[in-house]
Amino acid sequence: MDTAKCIESEYGLACGGASAIKILQDPTGQLKLGVGATVWDAAFVLSKYIEKQVKLGSLDLSGKTVLELGSGTGVVGLSVALIEPTAKVILSDKQELLPLLQHNVDLNNAAANTSVQCIDWTAPAGIATHPDYILVSDGIWVTDIHEPLANTLGKLAGPQTKVLMTYESRRFEDEAKFMALWGNRFRFHDIKPADQDEMWQSEDIFLFEGALKN
Ligand SMILES: C[S@@+](CC[C@H](N)C(=O)[O-])C[C@H]1O[C@@H](n2cnc3c(N)ncnc32)[C@H](O)[C@@H]1O
């Protein structure tokens, strides 16, 4: 991977073993990896929400299996891996993103509890066990992946799995259609700004928790 024009950024973490997370991203598109090669704002909202809830003791990730779908650069999943070293984290995306994801795992010395796997929503491979948590940050920005993503969530979630999903609103009509699709098999509720990180929230970024319907 030729990273000559990539940039390495550092983001603070306020709990867990590490004090910062390092992320290599490709703002000029030289790696030709598409939209996943940069960090999207919704990723910070989800990471910081998780960090806040762990710090408050309201979210216990110790020993939990956490799968991130459409990880991109891996900010969300890697935050979990650094905040809770006993969590088993799987970062996933399309095949072409995996070298960048692995690079960011190594950059944070997170290989002990973090693995990288190809999960393409258009042909999702199965995984060994249902994860305790599935994380999705900004996975519904275009409509053609709505159905594949909803199907992938339905396939990978088990009865105990909780889904934490965030997205930045761009076209409410389209997002409502995804939520209706997701709602066929999942019940979900929005996470209010008061429960999100005080600073890392935005009026156009929405956060939801969901689980399979009984
Ligand atoms: C808008 S980016 C968000 C990246 C990252 N989650 C973030 O918030 O910074 C959408 C991500 O979904 C991934 N993606 C798009 N289509 C996909 C598919 N069919 N299967 C798996 N991942 C896909 C992209 O590669 C990209 O990483």
Ligand as a Chemical Component Dictionary entry (heavy atoms), coordinates in Angstrom:
data_LIG
# 
_chem_comp.id                   LIG 
_chem_comp.type                 NON-POLYMER 
_chem_comp.pdbx_formal_charge   0 
_chem_comp.three_letter_code    LIG 
# 
loop_
_chem_comp_atom.comp_id 
_chem_comp_atom.atom_id 
_chem_comp_atom.alt_atom_id 
_chem_comp_atom.type_symbol 
_chem_comp_atom.charge 
_chem_comp_atom.model_Cartn_x 
_chem_comp_atom.model_Cartn_y 
_chem_comp_atom.model_Cartn_z 
_chem_comp_atom.pdbx_ordinal 
LIG C1  C1  C 0  -19.621 6.428  4.267  1  
LIG S1  S1  S 1  -18.384 5.262  4.542  2  
LIG C2  C2  C 0  -18.284 5.207  6.308  3  
LIG C3  C3  C 0  -16.971 4.634  6.786  4  
LIG C4  C4  C 0  -16.836 4.555  8.305  5  
LIG N1  N1  N 0  -17.818 3.651  8.870  6  
LIG C5  C5  C 0  -16.931 5.917  8.935  7  
LIG O1  O1  O 0  -18.005 6.257  9.468  8  
LIG O2  O2  O -1 -15.937 6.662  8.896  9  
LIG C6  C6  C 0  -19.267 3.751  4.154  10 
LIG C7  C7  C 0  -18.472 2.484  4.340  11 
LIG O3  O3  O 0  -19.272 1.378  3.911  12 
LIG C8  C8  C 0  -18.466 0.523  3.127  13 
LIG N2  N2  N 0  -19.296 -0.230 2.191  14 
LIG C9  C9  C 0  -19.950 0.255  1.102  15 
LIG N3  N3  N 0  -20.569 -0.726 0.447  16 
LIG C10 C10 C 0  -20.284 -1.866 1.133  17 
LIG C11 C11 C 0  -20.613 -3.229 0.926  18 
LIG N4  N4  N 0  -21.333 -3.630 -0.127 19 
LIG N5  N5  N 0  -20.167 -4.130 1.819  20 
LIG C12 C12 C 0  -19.425 -3.723 2.889  21 
LIG N6  N6  N 0  -19.067 -2.457 3.125  22 
LIG C13 C13 C 0  -19.488 -1.542 2.251  23 
LIG C14 C14 C 0  -17.510 1.458  2.417  24 
LIG O4  O4  O 0  -16.373 0.797  1.913  25 
LIG C15 C15 C 0  -17.193 2.444  3.519  26 
LIG O5  O5  O 0  -16.145 2.002  4.317  27 
# 
loop_
_chem_comp_bond.comp_id 
_chem_comp_bond.atom_id_1 
_chem_comp_bond.atom_id_2 
_chem_comp_bond.value_order 
_chem_comp_bond.pdbx_ordinal 
LIG C1  S1  SING 1  
LIG S1  C2  SING 2  
LIG S1  C6  SING 3  
LIG C2  C3  SING 4  
LIG C3  C4  SING 5  
LIG C4  N1  SING 6  
LIG C4  C5  SING 7  
LIG C5  O1  DOUB 8  
LIG C5  O2  SING 9  
LIG C6  C7  SING 10 
LIG C7  O3  SING 11 
LIG C7  C15 SING 12 
LIG O3  C8  SING 13 
LIG C8  N2  SING 14 
LIG C8  C14 SING 15 
LIG N2  C9  SING 16 
LIG N2  C13 SING 17 
LIG C9  N3  DOUB 18 
LIG N3  C10 SING 19 
LIG C10 C11 SING 20 
LIG C10 C13 DOUB 21 
LIG C11 N4  SING 22 
LIG C11 N5  DOUB 23 
LIG N5  C12 SING 24 
LIG C12 N6  DOUB 25 
LIG N6  C13 SING 26 
LIG C14 O4  SING 27 
LIG C14 C15 SING 28 
LIG C15 O5  SING 29 
# 
